[in-house]
C-alpha cells in the first residue's frame, strides 16, 4: 500500500515537469484564480512617441460608450496558445471579469482624450500579471491590443521567427490590424494580438465635450497698474525725443484702449 501511494505521489509531482518538457501549459481554469481573488487596474495613458503616426491612428475620444457595446466586445475576444499545435479557442475575459472590468473601462473612455488610450491589467491575488492590454476608438472601429495573455508576453508588432506564442482569434466581423513590412518588399502582415471591431464606430452624438475652463481675468487694479507703467514709459520716450508727438499720441490711444 505504501509503495502504491508513493508511486502515485511521484506521478503527481512529475506531471508539471512533463508538461513543461513538451511545451504544454496547464488549463487556464487551473492557472487563474476566481474573479473574487483577481485584481483589476484600469487607467488612461498616452500613446508611445510616434505610435499614432506609425499606425495612422485618428483617435476619437473622449467617448460615451454604452456598457452593452463594451461588454459585448469583451465577450467576443478569444485567443489560442501554441504548444505542439494551436490550442482550442479560449475566451480572453470570462463572464465575471466582463461584469467587473467593463464598467471600469467604460468610465475611462469618457476621460481619455485624443492623445490617450485606455489601459488595463488583470493580476492574481499575489500581484502576478495575468493579462495586460489597451483599447481605443478610431473612425475605423474599436481597437483591442494585448501585450500579455495568460502570463505570456508579446510585443505588439513583433513577428517572431519561431512563431507567435499565442494569438487572438477572429470571429465574424472582426479584423486584424495590418502592418506593412518594408523589410520584406512591403509585405502586409496581420498583427495577431491587435483586433478591430469595425461595427463599433464612433457616433457624433456620443462624443464627449469636455468643459472649457473659464478664463481668469486679471483684477481691475492690476490692469490699471500695467497701463500706468506703459504710459510712464511712453512719456519718458517723448521727453527724451526718442519718438515724435504723432507717434506718442498714436501709442497713447492704443494703450488706453486696453483699459
Secondary structure, DSSP 8 states (H G I E B T S, - for coil): -HHHHHHHHHHHHHHHHHHHHTT----HHHHS--GGG-EEEEEEEE--TTHHHHHT--B--SB---HHHHHHHHHH-EEEEBSSSB---EESS-HHHHHHHHHHHHHHHTT--TTEEEEEEEE-TT--EEEEEEEEEETTEEEEEEEEETTEE--TT---TT--SEEEE--TTEEEEEEEEGGGTTEEEEEEEEEEETTS---GGGB------------HHHHHHHHHHHHHHHHHHHHTTSS-HHHHHHHHHHHHHT-
